[in-house]
Amino acid sequence: MFIRKKDKGLANSIRDGIEASRGQYIIIMDTDFNHNPKDIPLLLKYKAEFDVVVGSRYIKDGGMENKKRYLLSLFYNMTIRFILKLPTRDNLSGFFIIKRKTRGLSSAQQLCDSAKGI
């Protein structure tokens, strides 16, 4: 863990975290406590099968404490899935694992550029 004192913002924070990481897999998790760190092993369970594994709020036993925010987010995700014909259930998820070398992406900048909108 490290503390950033300049260039604040989510995208910069994620990029800096990826650049500082050293493992074969990178786990991204929002810090607003919508995700339980105890669920990390669930993501890791599927890492060998997939390049990206997303922790969704819209599966059995998923959800959020703030029901209004949950419903607005659910509506947004359903709309995005319908319009773009995406299979992803939670397009706003801030909880996912990605292989460092996914589809030729080797640098943190390439990973961040390709992950915008995940």
DSSP file (Angstrom, degrees, kcal/mol; ACC not computed):
  #  RESIDUE AA STRUCTURE BP1 BP2  ACC     N-H-->O    O-->H-N    N-H-->O    O-->H-N    TCO  KAPPA ALPHA  PHI   PSI    X-CA   Y-CA   Z-CA
    1    1 A M              0   0    0      0, 0.0     2,-0.3     0, 0.0    16,-0.0   0.000 360.0 360.0 360.0 145.5    0.0    0.0    0.0
    2    2 A F        -     0   0    0      2,-0.0     2,-0.5     0, 0.0    15,-0.0  -0.974 360.0-122.0-145.1 160.4    1.1    3.5   -0.7
    3    3 A I        -     0   0    0     -2,-0.3     2,-0.4     2,-0.0     0, 0.0  -0.901  20.3-148.3-108.1 127.1   -0.3    7.0   -0.3
    4    4 A R        +     0   0    0     -2,-0.5     3,-0.1     1,-0.1     9,-0.0  -0.779  16.9 178.1 -94.3 136.2   -0.6    9.3   -3.3
    5    5 A K        +     0   0    0     -2,-0.4     2,-0.3     3,-0.0     3,-0.2   0.438  64.3  41.0-116.7  -3.6   -0.3   13.0   -2.7
    6    6 A K  S    S+     0   0    0      1,-0.2    -1,-0.0     0, 0.0     0, 0.0  -0.892 100.8  31.0-137.8 169.9   -0.6   14.3   -6.2
    7    7 A D  S    S-     0   0    0     -2,-0.3    -1,-0.2     1,-0.1     5,-0.1   0.906  78.0-165.7  48.7  50.4   -2.7   13.7   -9.3
    8    8 A K        +     0   0    0     -3,-0.2     2,-0.2     4,-0.1    -1,-0.1  -0.265  33.8  96.8 -66.0 153.6   -5.7   12.6   -7.2
    9    9 A G  S  > S-     0   0    0      1,-0.1     4,-2.1     2,-0.1     5,-0.2  -0.524  77.6 -93.5 138.9 155.2   -8.5   10.8   -8.9
   10   10 A L  H  > S+     0   0    0      2,-0.2     4,-2.6     1,-0.2     5,-0.2   0.936 118.7  47.3 -62.5 -51.6   -9.7    7.3   -9.5
   11   11 A A  H  > S+     0   0    0      1,-0.2     4,-2.5     2,-0.2    -1,-0.2   0.909 114.6  47.1 -61.5 -42.5   -8.1    6.6  -12.9
   12   12 A N  H  > S+     0   0    0      2,-0.2     4,-2.6     1,-0.2    -1,-0.2   0.888 111.9  51.5 -65.2 -38.2   -4.7    7.9  -11.8
   13   13 A S  H  X S+     0   0    0     -4,-2.1     4,-2.3     2,-0.2    -2,-0.2   0.920 111.2  46.7 -64.1 -44.2   -4.9    5.9   -8.5
   14   14 A I  H  X S+     0   0    0     -4,-2.6     4,-2.6     2,-0.2     5,-0.2   0.938 112.9  49.3 -64.6 -46.2   -5.7    2.7  -10.4
   15   15 A R  H  X S+     0   0    0     -4,-2.5     4,-2.6    -5,-0.2    -2,-0.2   0.932 112.4  47.6 -58.6 -46.7   -2.9    3.3  -12.9
   16   16 A D  H  X S+     0   0    0     -4,-2.6     4,-1.9     1,-0.2    -1,-0.2   0.888 111.5  51.2 -63.5 -38.5   -0.4    4.0  -10.2
   17   17 A G  H  X S+     0   0    0     -4,-2.3     4,-1.2     2,-0.2    -1,-0.2   0.906 110.8  48.0 -64.2 -41.6   -1.5    0.9   -8.3
   18   18 A I  H  < S+     0   0    0     -4,-2.6     3,-0.4     1,-0.2    -2,-0.2   0.919 111.2  50.7 -64.6 -43.2   -1.1   -1.3  -11.4
   19   19 A E  H  < S+     0   0    0     -4,-2.6    -1,-0.2     1,-0.2    -2,-0.2   0.854 112.4  46.8 -63.2 -34.1    2.4    0.2  -12.0
   20   20 A A  H  < S+     0   0    0     -4,-1.9    -1,-0.2    -5,-0.2    -2,-0.2   0.685  95.2  95.9 -81.1 -18.2    3.4   -0.5   -8.4
   21   21 A S     <  -     0   0    0     -4,-1.2     5,-0.1    -3,-0.4    -3,-0.0  -0.307  49.4-173.2 -73.7 158.3    2.1   -4.1   -8.5
   22   22 A R        +     0   0    0      3,-0.1    -1,-0.1    -2,-0.0     4,-0.1   0.478  46.0 102.3-128.2  -9.0    4.4   -7.0   -9.2
   23   23 A G  S    S-     0   0    0      2,-0.2    -2,-0.0     1,-0.1    77,-0.0  -0.179  76.9-115.7 -81.7 171.6    2.1  -10.0   -9.5
   24   24 A Q  S    S+     0   0    0     75,-0.1    76,-3.3    76,-0.1    77,-0.4   0.750 103.8  47.2 -73.2 -26.6    0.8  -12.0  -12.5
   25   25 A Y  E    S-A   99   0A   0     74,-0.2     2,-0.5    75,-0.1    -2,-0.2  -0.912  72.3-152.4-119.3 146.1   -2.7  -11.0  -11.5
   26   26 A I  E     -A   98   0A   0     72,-2.7    72,-2.4    -2,-0.4     2,-0.5  -0.973   5.9-158.7-119.7 127.1   -4.0   -7.5  -10.6
   27   27 A I  E     -A   97   0A   0     -2,-0.5     2,-0.5    70,-0.2    70,-0.2  -0.919   4.6-164.9-107.3 127.3   -7.0   -7.1   -8.3
   28   28 A I  E     +A   96   0A   0     68,-3.2    68,-2.1    -2,-0.5     2,-0.4  -0.934  13.4 170.9-109.5 131.5   -8.9   -3.8   -8.4
   29   29 A M  E     -A   95   0A   0     -2,-0.5    66,-0.2    66,-0.2    -2,-0.0  -0.961  31.5-122.6-145.5 124.2  -11.3   -3.0   -5.5
   30   30 A D        -     0   0    0     64,-1.5     3,-0.3    -2,-0.4     5,-0.3  -0.207  16.2-138.2 -57.3 154.4  -13.1    0.2   -4.8
   31   31 A T  S    S+     0   0    0      1,-0.2    -1,-0.1     2,-0.1    -2,-0.0   0.161  81.9  94.1-103.4  18.3  -12.5    1.7   -1.3
   32   32 A D  S    S-     0   0    0      1,-0.0    -1,-0.2     0, 0.0    -2,-0.1   0.270 100.0-112.5 -93.6  13.2  -16.1    2.7   -0.6
   33   33 A F  S    S+     0   0    0     -3,-0.3    -2,-0.1     2,-0.1     3,-0.0   0.706  83.2 124.3  65.0  23.7  -16.7   -0.6    1.2
   34   34 A N  S    S+     0   0    0     30,-0.1     2,-0.4    60,-0.0    29,-0.1   0.640  70.4  56.0 -78.1 -15.6  -19.2   -1.9   -1.4
   35   35 A H  S    S-     0   0    0     -5,-0.3    -2,-0.1    59,-0.1    -1,-0.0  -0.926  79.2-136.1-122.5 142.2  -16.9   -4.9   -1.7
   36   36 A N    >   -     0   0    0     -2,-0.4     3,-2.8     1,-0.1     4,-0.2  -0.851   8.9-145.0 -97.5 121.8  -15.8   -7.4    1.0
   37   37 A P  G >  S+     0   0    0      0, 0.0     3,-1.7     0, 0.0    -1,-0.1   0.752  98.2  72.4 -55.5 -22.5  -12.1   -8.3    0.8
   38   38 A K  G 3  S+     0   0    0      1,-0.3     4,-0.2     2,-0.1    -2,-0.0   0.670  88.2  63.6 -65.9 -14.7  -13.2  -11.8    2.0
   39   39 A D  G X> S+     0   0    0     -3,-2.8     4,-1.2     1,-0.2     3,-1.0   0.497  73.5  93.6 -87.6  -3.6  -14.6  -12.3   -1.5
   40   40 A I  H X> S+     0   0    0     -3,-1.7     4,-2.4     1,-0.3     3,-0.6   0.896  78.8  58.7 -56.5 -42.5  -11.2  -12.0   -3.2
   41   41 A P  H 3> S+     0   0    0      0, 0.0     4,-1.5     0, 0.0    -1,-0.3   0.815  99.7  59.2 -58.6 -27.5  -10.8  -15.8   -3.1
   42   42 A L  H <4 S+     0   0    0     -3,-1.0     4,-0.5     2,-0.2    -2,-0.2   0.896 108.3  43.9 -66.6 -38.8  -14.0  -16.1   -5.2
   43   43 A L  H X< S+     0   0    0     -4,-1.2     3,-1.4    -3,-0.6     4,-0.3   0.921 111.7  53.3 -68.2 -43.6  -12.4  -14.0   -7.9
   44   44 A L  H >< S+     0   0    0     -4,-2.4     3,-1.2     1,-0.3     4,-0.4   0.790  95.0  70.9 -62.5 -27.8   -9.2  -16.0   -7.7
   45   45 A K  T 3< S+     0   0    0     -4,-1.5    -1,-0.3     1,-0.3     3,-0.2   0.806 106.5  36.7 -58.2 -31.0  -11.1  -19.2   -8.1
   46   46 A Y  T X> S+     0   0    0     -3,-1.4     4,-1.5    -4,-0.5     3,-0.8   0.331  84.9 104.1-105.7   5.5  -11.8  -18.3  -11.8
   47   47 A K  T <4 S+     0   0    0     -3,-1.2    -1,-0.1    -4,-0.3    -2,-0.1   0.801  78.8  53.3 -63.5 -30.6   -8.5  -16.7  -12.7
   48   48 A A  T 34 S+     0   0    0     -4,-0.4    -1,-0.3    -3,-0.2    -2,-0.1   0.788 112.0  45.6 -74.4 -26.1   -7.1  -19.6  -14.7
   49   49 A E  T <4 S+     0   0    0     -3,-0.8     2,-0.3    -4,-0.1    -2,-0.2   0.772 116.5  36.6 -86.8 -27.8  -10.2  -19.8  -16.9
   50   50 A F     <  -     0   0    0     -4,-1.5     3,-0.1     1,-0.1    -1,-0.1  -0.912  60.8-140.7-132.4 151.7  -10.7  -16.1  -17.7
   51   51 A D  S    S+     0   0    0     -2,-0.3    48,-2.3     1,-0.3     2,-0.4   0.829  99.1  25.5 -74.7 -34.2   -8.5  -13.0  -18.5
   52   52 A V  E     -B   98   0A   0     46,-0.2     2,-0.4    -6,-0.1    -1,-0.3  -0.999  65.8-170.3-133.6 132.3  -10.9  -10.8  -16.5
   53   53 A V  E     -B   97   0A   0     44,-2.4    44,-2.4    -2,-0.4     2,-0.5  -0.993  13.0-157.9-123.5 124.6  -13.2  -11.9  -13.6
   54   54 A V  E     -B   96   0A   0     -2,-0.4     2,-0.7    42,-0.2    42,-0.2  -0.871  13.1-138.8-109.1 131.0  -15.7   -9.3  -12.4
   55   55 A G        -     0   0    0     40,-3.5    40,-0.3    -2,-0.5     2,-0.3  -0.795  30.7-158.4 -84.5 115.8  -17.3   -9.2   -8.9
   56   56 A S        -     0   0    0     -2,-0.7     3,-0.4     1,-0.1     7,-0.1  -0.728  27.7-154.6-103.4 145.6  -21.0   -8.3   -9.6
   57   57 A R  S    S+     0   0    0     -2,-0.3    -1,-0.1     1,-0.2     5,-0.1   0.532  91.2  69.6 -83.0  -9.1  -23.6   -6.8   -7.3
   58   58 A Y  S    S+     0   0    0      4,-0.1     2,-0.3     5,-0.1    -1,-0.2  -0.108  79.9  87.7-109.5  35.0  -26.3   -8.3   -9.4
   59   59 A I  S >  S-     0   0    0     -3,-0.4     3,-2.7     1,-0.1    -4,-0.0  -0.744  95.3 -60.5-119.3 172.4  -25.9  -12.0   -8.7
   60   60 A K  T 3  S+     0   0    0      1,-0.3    -1,-0.1    -2,-0.3     3,-0.1  -0.305 127.9  10.1 -54.3 132.5  -27.3  -14.2   -6.0
   61   61 A D  T 3  S+     0   0    0      1,-0.2    -1,-0.3    -3,-0.0    -3,-0.1   0.532 106.8 116.9  70.0   9.4  -26.2  -12.9   -2.6
   62   62 A G    <   +     0   0    0     -3,-2.7     2,-0.3    -5,-0.1    -1,-0.2  -0.170  31.6 105.8 -86.2-170.6  -24.8   -9.7   -4.2
   63   63 A G        -     0   0    0    -29,-0.1     2,-0.3    -3,-0.1    -5,-0.1  -0.796  55.1 -96.6 134.7-173.5  -26.1   -6.2   -3.6
   64   64 A M        -     0   0    0     -2,-0.3     6,-0.1     1,-0.1   -30,-0.1  -0.964  21.1-126.2-142.2 155.0  -25.4   -3.0   -1.9
   65   65 A E  S    S+     0   0    0     -2,-0.3     2,-1.1     1,-0.1     3,-0.1   0.885  98.7  71.6 -70.9 -38.2  -26.4   -1.5    1.4
   66   66 A N     >  -     0   0    0      1,-0.2     4,-2.3     2,-0.1    -1,-0.1  -0.692  68.0-169.5 -82.1 101.4  -27.8    1.7   -0.2
   67   67 A K  H  > S+     0   0    0     -2,-1.1     4,-2.6     1,-0.2     5,-0.2   0.855  82.4  52.7 -64.4 -38.1  -30.9    0.4   -1.9
   68   68 A K  H  > S+     0   0    0      2,-0.2     4,-2.3     1,-0.2    -1,-0.2   0.940 112.7  44.6 -63.1 -46.6  -31.6    3.6   -3.9
   69   69 A R  H  > S+     0   0    0      1,-0.2     4,-2.3     2,-0.2    -2,-0.2   0.881 112.5  53.6 -63.3 -38.8  -28.1    3.6   -5.3
   70   70 A Y  H  X S+     0   0    0     -4,-2.3     4,-2.6     2,-0.2    -2,-0.2   0.935 110.3  45.5 -61.3 -48.3  -28.4   -0.1   -5.9
   71   71 A L  H  X S+     0   0    0     -4,-2.6     4,-2.5     2,-0.2    -2,-0.2   0.898 113.3  49.2 -66.1 -41.5  -31.6    0.3   -7.9
   72   72 A L  H  X S+     0   0    0     -4,-2.3     4,-2.3     2,-0.2    -1,-0.2   0.914 113.9  46.5 -62.5 -42.6  -30.3    3.2  -10.0
   73   73 A S  H  X S+     0   0    0     -4,-2.3     4,-2.7     2,-0.2    -2,-0.2   0.890 111.0  52.2 -66.7 -40.3  -27.1    1.3  -10.7
   74   74 A L  H  X S+     0   0    0     -4,-2.6     4,-2.5     2,-0.2    -2,-0.2   0.931 110.5  48.0 -61.4 -46.5  -29.1   -1.8  -11.7
   75   75 A F  H  X S+     0   0    0     -4,-2.5     4,-2.2     2,-0.2    -2,-0.2   0.922 112.1  49.6 -60.4 -45.0  -31.3    0.2  -14.1
   76   76 A Y  H  X S+     0   0    0     -4,-2.3     4,-2.6     1,-0.2    -2,-0.2   0.935 112.1  47.8 -59.3 -47.5  -28.2    1.8  -15.6
   77   77 A N  H  X S+     0   0    0     -4,-2.7     4,-2.7     1,-0.2    -1,-0.2   0.886 110.4  51.1 -64.1 -39.7  -26.5   -1.6  -16.1
   78   78 A M  H  X S+     0   0    0     -4,-2.5     4,-2.2     2,-0.2    -1,-0.2   0.903 111.6  48.7 -63.2 -40.4  -29.6   -3.1  -17.6
   79   79 A T  H  X S+     0   0    0     -4,-2.2     4,-2.8     2,-0.2     5,-0.2   0.933 112.5  47.0 -64.7 -46.8  -29.8   -0.2  -20.1
   80   80 A I  H  X S+     0   0    0     -4,-2.6     4,-2.6     1,-0.2     6,-0.3   0.912 111.9  51.0 -62.1 -43.8  -26.1   -0.5  -21.0
   81   81 A R  H  X>S+     0   0    0     -4,-2.7     4,-1.1    -5,-0.2     5,-0.9   0.914 113.7  45.2 -60.1 -42.6  -26.4   -4.3  -21.5
   82   82 A F  H  <5S+     0   0    0     -4,-2.2    -2,-0.2    -5,-0.2    -1,-0.2   0.943 117.1  42.5 -67.1 -48.7  -29.5   -3.9  -23.7
   83   83 A I  H  <5S+     0   0    0     -4,-2.8    -2,-0.2     1,-0.2    -3,-0.2   0.926 126.1  31.7 -66.1 -46.2  -28.0   -1.0  -25.9
   84   84 A L  H  <5S-     0   0    0     -4,-2.6    -1,-0.2    -5,-0.2    -2,-0.2   0.475 100.3-128.1 -94.1  -2.6  -24.5   -2.5  -26.3
   85   85 A K  T  <5 +     0   0    0     -4,-1.1    -3,-0.2    -5,-0.3    -4,-0.2   0.906  48.6 167.7  56.4  44.8  -25.5   -6.2  -26.2
   86   86 A L      < -     0   0    0     -5,-0.9    -1,-0.2    -6,-0.3    -2,-0.1  -0.663  39.4-151.1 -92.0 144.3  -23.0   -6.9  -23.5
   87   87 A P        +     0   0    0      0, 0.0     2,-0.2     0, 0.0    -1,-0.1   0.657  67.0 107.2 -83.5 -15.3  -22.9  -10.1  -21.5
   88   88 A T        -     0   0    0      1,-0.1     3,-0.3    -7,-0.0    -2,-0.1  -0.439  55.2-160.9 -68.3 130.3  -21.3   -8.3  -18.4
   89   89 A R  S    S+     0   0    0      1,-0.2     2,-0.5    -2,-0.2    -1,-0.1   0.793  82.3  37.7 -82.2 -29.1  -23.9   -8.0  -15.6
   90   90 A D    >   +     0   0    0      1,-0.1     3,-1.3    28,-0.1    -1,-0.2  -0.771  59.2 170.2-129.4  87.0  -22.1   -5.2  -13.7
   91   91 A N  T 3  S+     0   0    0     -2,-0.5    -1,-0.1    -3,-0.3    -2,-0.1   0.558  81.8  50.5 -74.9  -8.2  -20.5   -2.7  -16.0
   92   92 A L  T 3  S+     0   0    0    -19,-0.1    -1,-0.3     2,-0.0    26,-0.1   0.251  78.6 140.0-108.9   9.4  -19.7   -0.3  -13.2
   93   93 A S    <   -     0   0    0     -3,-1.3   -37,-0.1    25,-0.4     3,-0.0  -0.280  36.7-167.2 -61.4 135.2  -18.1   -2.9  -10.9
   94   94 A G  S    S+     0   0    0    -39,-0.1   -64,-1.5     1,-0.1     2,-0.4  -0.021  70.2  80.3-105.7  26.9  -15.1   -1.6   -9.0
   95   95 A F  E     +A   29   0A   0    -40,-0.3   -40,-3.5   -66,-0.2     2,-0.3  -0.880  59.4 121.0-139.3 101.3  -14.1   -5.2   -8.0
   96   96 A F  E     -AB  28  54A   0    -68,-2.1   -68,-3.2    -2,-0.4     2,-0.4  -0.985  46.0-134.4-156.1 163.4  -12.3   -7.3  -10.6
   97   97 A I  E     -AB  27  53A   0    -44,-2.4   -44,-2.4    -2,-0.3     2,-0.4  -0.971  22.4-174.7-122.3 139.7   -9.2   -9.3  -11.3
   98   98 A I  E     -AB  26  52A   0    -72,-2.4   -72,-2.7    -2,-0.4     2,-0.2  -0.995  29.5-114.8-135.4 140.4   -7.2   -9.1  -14.5
   99   99 A K  E >   -A   25   0A   0    -48,-2.3     3,-0.8    -2,-0.4   -74,-0.2  -0.554  26.7-130.7 -69.8 136.6   -4.3  -11.0  -15.8
  100  100 A R  T 3  S+     0   0    0    -76,-3.3     2,-0.7     1,-0.3    -1,-0.1   0.888 104.1  45.0 -56.8 -41.3   -1.3   -8.7  -16.2
  101  101 A K  T 3  S+     0   0    0    -77,-0.4     2,-0.6     3,-0.1     3,-0.5  -0.474  78.3 159.4-105.7  61.8   -0.6   -9.9  -19.7
  102  102 A T  S X  S-     0   0    0     -3,-0.8     3,-2.0    -2,-0.7    -4,-0.0  -0.748  73.3 -22.0 -86.9 122.1   -4.1  -10.0  -21.1
  103  103 A R  T 3  S-     0   0    0     -2,-0.6    -1,-0.2     1,-0.3     3,-0.1   0.857 128.4 -47.6  47.4  46.4   -4.2   -9.9  -24.9
  104  104 A G  T 3  S+     0   0    0     -3,-0.5     2,-0.8     1,-0.2    -1,-0.3   0.551  98.4 140.5  78.8   6.8   -0.8   -8.4  -25.3
  105  105 A L    <   +     0   0    0     -3,-2.0    -3,-0.5     1,-0.2    -1,-0.2  -0.748  11.0 153.7 -85.7 114.1   -1.3   -5.7  -22.7
  106  106 A S        +     0   0    0     -2,-0.8     2,-0.2    -5,-0.2    -1,-0.2   0.712  47.2  67.0-113.7 -27.9    1.9   -5.4  -20.8
  107  107 A S  S  > S-     0   0    0      1,-0.1     4,-2.3    -6,-0.0     5,-0.2  -0.610  79.4-121.8 -97.6 158.5    2.1   -1.9  -19.5
  108  108 A A  H  > S+     0   0    0     -2,-0.2     4,-2.7     1,-0.2     5,-0.2   0.882 114.5  54.4 -60.2 -39.0    0.0   -0.2  -16.8
  109  109 A Q  H  > S+     0   0    0      2,-0.2     4,-2.7     1,-0.2    -1,-0.2   0.914 108.1  48.3 -64.4 -41.9   -1.0    2.5  -19.3
  110  110 A Q  H  > S+     0   0    0      2,-0.2     4,-2.0     1,-0.2    -1,-0.2   0.910 112.6  49.1 -63.9 -41.3   -2.2   -0.1  -21.8
  111  111 A L  H  X S+     0   0    0     -4,-2.3     4,-1.6     2,-0.2    -2,-0.2   0.935 114.0  45.1 -62.9 -45.8   -4.2   -1.9  -19.2
  112  112 A C  H  X S+     0   0    0     -4,-2.7     4,-0.8     1,-0.2    -2,-0.2   0.904 112.1  51.3 -66.4 -41.6   -5.8    1.3  -18.0
  113  113 A D  H  < S+     0   0    0     -4,-2.7     3,-0.4     1,-0.2    -1,-0.2   0.887 114.4  43.8 -62.5 -37.7   -6.6    2.5  -21.5
  114  114 A S  H  < S+     0   0    0     -4,-2.0    -1,-0.2     1,-0.2    -2,-0.2   0.751 111.9  54.0 -79.0 -23.3   -8.2   -0.9  -22.3
  115  115 A A  H >< S+     0   0    0     -4,-1.6     3,-2.5    -5,-0.2    -1,-0.2   0.499  72.6 126.8 -92.3  -4.2  -10.1   -1.1  -19.0
  116  116 A K  T 3< S+     0   0    0     -4,-0.8    -3,-0.0    -3,-0.4    -4,-0.0  -0.331  79.4  19.3 -57.0 127.0  -11.9    2.3  -19.2
  117  117 A G  T 3         0   0    0     -2,-0.0    -1,-0.3   -25,-0.0    -2,-0.1   0.445 360.0 360.0  92.7   0.9  -15.6    1.7  -18.8
  118  118 A I    <         0   0    0     -3,-2.5   -25,-0.4   -26,-0.1    -2,-0.1   0.528 360.0 360.0 -66.5 360.0  -15.2   -1.7  -17.1
